[in-house]
Amino acid sequence: MRILDLDRLSHEADAQADSFTSAVPYPHIVIDDFLSEEACDALLEEFEMPSEAGGWGHYVHYNERKLGATQLDRMGPQTQAIVAALSTQEFLDWLEKITGIDSLIPDPDLDGGGLHKIERGGFLNVHVDFLAHTTHRNWSRQLNLLLYLNRDWEESYGGALELWDANMERKVQEVAPLFNRCVIFHTAPGSYHGHPTPLSCPADRSRKSLALYYFRDEGTPQRLRPTHYRARPDDPFWKHGLVAADRLALRVYAFLKRYAGLGDSTIHRILKRF
């Protein structure tokens, strides 16, 4: 199975680099038809395989409501091949060329990444992602790669990726989560994004994506900086308070994960009960 046309991407790399660096509100690029059609079809066909192996974790708290599968060995063989292809040195070289960020490292643990599924009523409040790997303490997070897997997605369903400015004063861009559309953006302080409005898709549909994160080894331990959620400026005062309280709880969890060895599976078992 041909997964990716790196020759095409490399041929367009100079223009892609210009688009990435000049994008607002922070460096990013949107690429349609990212994988070969065959590969993206295979990814979609295998998407529910973690369900059979009990591999979906529940991310359910005030700031998000979604399912995630991070264990690569519970995913289908074609999915594993696609993740491997997006982790090769050849692909990393292309990423470095278009972003200007060198020494990129793929995450073998898929910490917080992997397959994401958001069902009707689900959401993800606006946030900046964790900026240092939880367990690889020298790694700083540099890039997000989000690949959407939603055929025939209607605008009325919601779920567009919102990009906000660094002061959380206004939404600058929206990206519809369309099939085989890839979004790559620089993960840094101020790179606020999310889809805070609950999905209104039919009950038999869900917002599906593959998320891969890329890091850099800084040679020294990085300060633990977990996901930082923010309320929107027009949200009521009480919501600002609840977002902040939940943000504090996530900081405690990130601390326990790094320093006490608490795994995602433990917290997912707790959250699943609620």
One Martini backbone bead per residue (centre of mass of N, CA, C, O) as a GRO file, in nm:
protein
  274
    1MET     BB    1   0.093   0.039   0.026
    2ARG     BB    2   0.049   0.360  -0.046
    3ILE     BB    3   0.082   0.641   0.169
    4LEU     BB    4   0.301   0.860   0.051
    5ASP     BB    5   0.386   1.160  -0.137
    6LEU     BB    6   0.697   1.285  -0.102
    7ASP     BB    7   0.757   1.411  -0.371
    8ARG     BB    8   0.530   1.616  -0.369
    9LEU     BB    9   0.597   1.752  -0.101
   10SER     BB   10   0.891   1.831  -0.175
   11HIS     BB   11   0.818   2.006  -0.423
   12GLU     BB   12   0.629   2.199  -0.214
   13ALA     BB   13   0.808   2.302   0.032
   14ASP     BB   14   0.857   2.604  -0.012
   15ALA     BB   15   0.559   2.690  -0.011
   16GLN     BB   16   0.493   2.561   0.263
   17ALA     BB   17   0.690   2.729   0.431
   18ASP     BB   18   0.557   3.000   0.374
   19SER     BB   19   0.278   2.926   0.488
   20PHE     BB   20   0.364   2.855   0.773
   21THR     BB   21   0.518   3.125   0.863
   22SER     BB   22   0.262   3.326   0.768
   23ALA     BB   23   0.065   3.229   0.954
   24VAL     BB   24  -0.251   3.271   1.119
   25PRO     BB   25  -0.169   3.309   1.456
   26TYR     BB   26   0.025   3.069   1.373
   27PRO     BB   27   0.213   2.829   1.272
   28HIS     BB   28   0.066   2.679   0.971
   29ILE     BB   29  -0.094   2.394   0.794
   30VAL     BB   30  -0.302   2.297   0.511
   31ILE     BB   31  -0.356   1.954   0.383
   32ASP     BB   32  -0.480   1.802   0.121
   33ASP     BB   33  -0.447   1.489   0.037
   34PHE     BB   34  -0.215   1.357   0.213
   35LEU     BB   35  -0.285   1.084   0.159
   36SER     BB   36  -0.359   0.826   0.023
   37GLU     BB   37  -0.657   0.698  -0.044
   38GLU     BB   38  -0.594   0.410   0.050
   39ALA     BB   39  -0.481   0.482   0.333
   40CYS     BB   40  -0.727   0.641   0.444
   41ASP     BB   41  -0.927   0.412   0.415
   42ALA     BB   42  -0.778   0.216   0.606
   43LEU     BB   43  -0.791   0.393   0.857
   44LEU     BB   44  -1.101   0.400   0.871
   45GLU     BB   45  -1.155   0.089   0.876
   46GLU     BB   46  -0.967   0.064   1.158
   47PHE     BB   47  -1.069   0.262   1.380
   48GLU     BB   48  -1.242   0.043   1.571
   49MET     BB   49  -1.038  -0.175   1.678
   50PRO     BB   50  -0.988  -0.088   1.981
   51SER     BB   51  -1.267  -0.185   2.084
   52GLU     BB   52  -1.196  -0.497   2.079
   53ALA     BB   53  -0.936  -0.430   2.295
   54GLY     BB   54  -0.995  -0.195   2.499
   55GLY     BB   55  -0.840   0.092   2.375
   56TRP     BB   56  -1.030   0.308   2.496
   57GLY     BB   57  -1.010   0.622   2.623
   58HIS     BB   58  -1.132   0.848   2.877
   59TYR     BB   59  -1.194   1.198   2.808
   60VAL     BB   60  -1.355   1.317   3.107
   61HIS     BB   61  -1.416   1.658   3.153
   62TYR     BB   62  -1.469   1.988   3.155
   63ASN     BB   63  -1.263   2.030   2.885
   64GLU     BB   64  -1.355   1.731   2.790
   65ARG     BB   65  -1.508   1.496   2.529
   66LYS     BB   66  -1.342   1.188   2.472
   67LEU     BB   67  -1.167   0.953   2.267
   68GLY     BB   68  -0.871   0.732   2.309
   69ALA     BB   69  -0.588   0.580   2.119
   70THR     BB   70  -0.236   0.486   2.216
   71GLN     BB   71  -0.210   0.180   2.141
   72LEU     BB   72  -0.054   0.045   1.877
   73ASP     BB   73  -0.110  -0.275   1.923
   74ARG     BB   74  -0.443  -0.209   1.894
   75MET     BB   75  -0.404  -0.156   1.609
   76GLY     BB   76  -0.399  -0.172   1.293
   77PRO     BB   77  -0.174  -0.251   1.047
   78GLN     BB   78  -0.217   0.007   0.873
   79THR     BB   79  -0.194   0.210   1.100
   80GLN     BB   80   0.092   0.134   1.184
   81ALA     BB   81   0.218   0.201   0.906
   82ILE     BB   82   0.144   0.503   0.908
   83VAL     BB   83   0.293   0.584   1.163
   84ALA     BB   84   0.569   0.490   1.058
   85ALA     BB   85   0.579   0.682   0.807
   86LEU     BB   86   0.546   0.943   1.015
   87SER     BB   87   0.855   0.848   1.150
   88THR     BB   88   1.051   0.894   0.945
   89GLN     BB   89   1.325   1.057   0.834
   90GLU     BB   90   1.204   1.158   0.572
   91PHE     BB   91   0.961   1.299   0.705
   92LEU     BB   92   1.120   1.476   0.905
   93ASP     BB   93   1.267   1.637   0.688
   94TRP     BB   94   1.014   1.771   0.579
   95LEU     BB   95   0.920   1.906   0.838
   96GLU     BB   96   1.178   2.076   0.877
   97LYS     BB   97   1.154   2.237   0.612
   98ILE     BB   98   0.862   2.371   0.660
   99THR     BB   99   0.927   2.476   0.977
  100GLY     BB  100   1.240   2.510   1.086
  101ILE     BB  101   1.262   2.246   1.263
  102ASP     BB  102   1.491   2.068   1.435
  103SER     BB  103   1.537   1.752   1.562
  104LEU     BB  104   1.308   1.557   1.526
  105ILE     BB  105   1.070   1.354   1.726
  106PRO     BB  106   0.903   1.084   1.762
  107ASP     BB  107   0.633   0.923   1.943
  108PRO     BB  108   0.616   0.599   2.065
  109ASP     BB  109   0.377   0.655   2.290
  110LEU     BB  110   0.145   0.849   2.214
  111ASP     BB  111   0.117   1.093   2.401
  112GLY     BB  112  -0.212   1.197   2.356
  113GLY     BB  113  -0.246   1.047   2.099
  114GLY     BB  114  -0.364   0.911   1.809
  115LEU     BB  115  -0.683   0.817   1.841
  116HIS     BB  116  -0.976   1.023   1.781
  117LYS     BB  117  -1.306   1.049   1.948
  118ILE     BB  118  -1.610   1.238   1.877
  119GLU     BB  119  -1.918   1.270   1.992
  120ARG     BB  120  -2.209   1.355   2.051
  121GLY     BB  121  -2.142   1.639   2.263
  122GLY     BB  122  -1.863   1.681   2.214
  123PHE     BB  123  -1.538   1.829   2.324
  124LEU     BB  124  -1.276   2.105   2.307
  125ASN     BB  125  -1.123   2.316   2.465
  126VAL     BB  126  -0.935   2.574   2.469
  127HIS     BB  127  -0.572   2.530   2.399
  128VAL     BB  128  -0.256   2.435   2.521
  129ASP     BB  129  -0.036   2.213   2.492
  130PHE     BB  130   0.183   2.022   2.602
  131LEU     BB  131   0.547   2.118   2.619
  132ALA     BB  132   0.622   1.847   2.774
  133HIS     BB  133   0.714   1.549   2.826
  134THR     BB  134   0.620   1.342   3.076
  135THR     BB  135   0.868   1.108   3.054
  136HIS     BB  136   1.049   1.269   2.854
  137ARG     BB  137   1.220   1.517   3.008
  138ASN     BB  138   1.393   1.643   2.748
  139TRP     BB  139   1.125   1.698   2.593
  140SER     BB  140   1.006   1.908   2.345
  141ARG     BB  141   0.735   2.044   2.203
  142GLN     BB  142   0.661   2.130   1.844
  143LEU     BB  143   0.436   1.934   1.699
  144ASN     BB  144   0.131   1.906   1.519
  145LEU     BB  145  -0.060   1.625   1.381
  146LEU     BB  146  -0.368   1.639   1.193
  147LEU     BB  147  -0.593   1.375   1.086
  148TYR     BB  148  -0.876   1.352   0.900
  149LEU     BB  149  -1.188   1.106   0.888
  150ASN     BB  150  -1.444   1.279   0.742
  151ARG     BB  151  -1.702   1.195   0.569
  152ASP     BB  152  -1.945   1.397   0.481
  153TRP     BB  153  -1.905   1.672   0.630
  154GLU     BB  154  -2.105   1.891   0.800
  155GLU     BB  155  -2.125   2.207   0.917
  156SER     BB  156  -2.362   2.147   1.127
  157TYR     BB  157  -2.186   1.955   1.316
  158GLY     BB  158  -1.917   2.075   1.349
  159GLY     BB  159  -1.570   2.057   1.465
  160ALA     BB  160  -1.399   2.284   1.417
  161LEU     BB  161  -1.091   2.416   1.406
  162GLU     BB  162  -0.972   2.645   1.639
  163LEU     BB  163  -0.791   2.956   1.607
  164TRP     BB  164  -0.616   3.148   1.843
  165ASP     BB  165  -0.496   3.392   2.000
  166ALA     BB  166  -0.257   3.457   2.249
  167ASN     BB  167  -0.496   3.624   2.428
  168MET     BB  168  -0.788   3.518   2.393
  169GLU     BB  169  -0.980   3.731   2.203
  170ARG     BB  170  -0.975   3.562   1.916
  171LYS     BB  171  -1.091   3.415   1.639
  172VAL     BB  172  -0.909   3.343   1.333
  173GLN     BB  173  -0.963   3.029   1.271
  174GLU     BB  174  -1.107   2.769   1.053
  175VAL     BB  175  -1.118   2.397   1.040
  176ALA     BB  176  -1.235   2.155   0.868
  177PRO     BB  177  -1.284   1.791   0.933
  178LEU     BB  178  -1.175   1.655   0.666
  179PHE     BB  179  -1.102   1.418   0.459
  180ASN     BB  180  -0.759   1.410   0.439
  181ARG     BB  181  -0.692   1.638   0.642
  182CYS     BB  182  -0.408   1.839   0.727
  183VAL     BB  183  -0.265   1.960   1.039
  184ILE     BB  184   0.011   2.183   1.100
  185PHE     BB  185   0.164   2.288   1.417
  186HIS     BB  186   0.296   2.498   1.642
  187THR     BB  187   0.405   2.418   1.968
  188ALA     BB  188   0.318   2.689   2.185
  189PRO     BB  189   0.295   2.960   2.336
  190GLY     BB  190  -0.029   3.058   2.209
  191SER     BB  191  -0.147   2.781   2.069
  192TYR     BB  192  -0.462   2.812   2.033
  193HIS     BB  193  -0.707   2.539   2.053
  194GLY     BB  194  -1.024   2.396   1.925
  195HIS     BB  195  -1.376   2.261   2.010
  196PRO     BB  196  -1.612   2.398   2.227
  197THR     BB  197  -1.851   2.307   2.063
  198PRO     BB  198  -2.075   2.087   2.060
  199LEU     BB  199  -2.165   1.832   1.890
  200SER     BB  200  -2.428   1.784   1.607
  201CYS     BB  201  -2.421   1.510   1.520
  202PRO     BB  202  -2.514   1.224   1.457
  203ALA     BB  203  -2.524   0.941   1.654
  204ASP     BB  204  -2.363   0.767   1.410
  205ARG     BB  205  -2.146   0.985   1.450
  206SER     BB  206  -1.796   1.105   1.423
  207ARG     BB  207  -1.496   1.257   1.520
  208LYS     BB  208  -1.208   1.183   1.331
  209SER     BB  209  -0.857   1.112   1.431
  210LEU     BB  210  -0.507   1.174   1.384
  211ALA     BB  211  -0.244   1.206   1.635
  212LEU     BB  212   0.077   1.372   1.609
  213TYR     BB  213   0.386   1.413   1.787
  214TYR     BB  214   0.668   1.643   1.807
  215PHE     BB  215   1.009   1.647   1.913
  216ARG     BB  216   1.286   1.765   2.133
  217ASP     BB  217   1.611   1.725   2.243
  218GLU     BB  218   1.757   1.937   2.500
  219GLY     BB  219   1.946   1.773   2.734
  220THR     BB  220   1.731   1.876   2.946
  221PRO     BB  221   1.512   1.922   3.171
  222GLN     BB  222   1.174   1.993   3.151
  223ARG     BB  223   0.927   2.174   3.226
  224LEU     BB  224   0.624   2.116   3.347
  225ARG     BB  225   0.362   2.159   3.079
  226PRO     BB  226   0.055   2.137   3.070
  227THR     BB  227  -0.243   2.163   2.972
  228HIS     BB  228  -0.395   2.486   2.864
  229TYR     BB  229  -0.687   2.614   2.953
  230ARG     BB  230  -0.951   2.828   2.805
  231ALA     BB  231  -1.167   3.065   2.807
  232ARG     BB  232  -1.384   3.250   2.656
  233PRO     BB  233  -1.459   3.582   2.659
  234ASP     BB  234  -1.794   3.513   2.649
  235ASP     BB  235  -1.787   3.360   2.890
  236PRO     BB  236  -1.888   3.297   3.180
  237PHE     BB  237  -1.760   3.331   3.488
  238TRP     BB  238  -1.807   3.036   3.588
  239LYS     BB  239  -1.646   2.904   3.354
  240HIS     BB  240  -1.372   3.018   3.418
  241GLY     BB  241  -1.353   2.871   3.692
  242LEU     BB  242  -1.383   2.574   3.591
  243VAL     BB  243  -1.148   2.571   3.397
  244ALA     BB  244  -0.932   2.633   3.613
  245ALA     BB  245  -0.987   2.392   3.801
  246ASP     BB  246  -0.930   2.173   3.589
  247ARG     BB  247  -0.642   2.264   3.528
  248LEU     BB  248  -0.532   2.191   3.806
  249ALA     BB  249  -0.595   1.888   3.798
  250LEU     BB  250  -0.406   1.833   3.551
  251ARG     BB  251  -0.144   1.911   3.694
  252VAL     BB  252  -0.152   1.686   3.901
  253TYR     BB  253  -0.155   1.453   3.702
  254ALA     BB  254   0.111   1.519   3.556
  255PHE     BB  255   0.285   1.491   3.807
  256LEU     BB  256   0.214   1.191   3.867
  257LYS     BB  257   0.308   1.079   3.595
  258ARG     BB  258   0.607   1.166   3.620
  259TYR     BB  259   0.675   1.102   3.953
  260ALA     BB  260   0.466   0.827   4.005
  261GLY     BB  261   0.368   0.652   3.745
  262LEU     BB  262   0.099   0.735   3.641
  263GLY     BB  263  -0.132   0.611   3.427
  264ASP     BB  264  -0.374   0.639   3.190
  265SER     BB  265  -0.539   0.385   3.266
  266THR     BB  266  -0.620   0.480   3.547
  267ILE     BB  267  -0.778   0.740   3.475
  268HIS     BB  268  -0.974   0.603   3.275
  269ARG     BB  269  -1.115   0.422   3.482
  270ILE     BB  270  -1.229   0.656   3.642
  271LEU     BB  271  -1.378   0.818   3.416
  272LYS     BB  272  -1.567   0.587   3.314
  273ARG     BB  273  -1.759   0.604   3.573
  274PHE     BB  274  -1.864   0.912   3.458
   0.00000   0.00000   0.00000
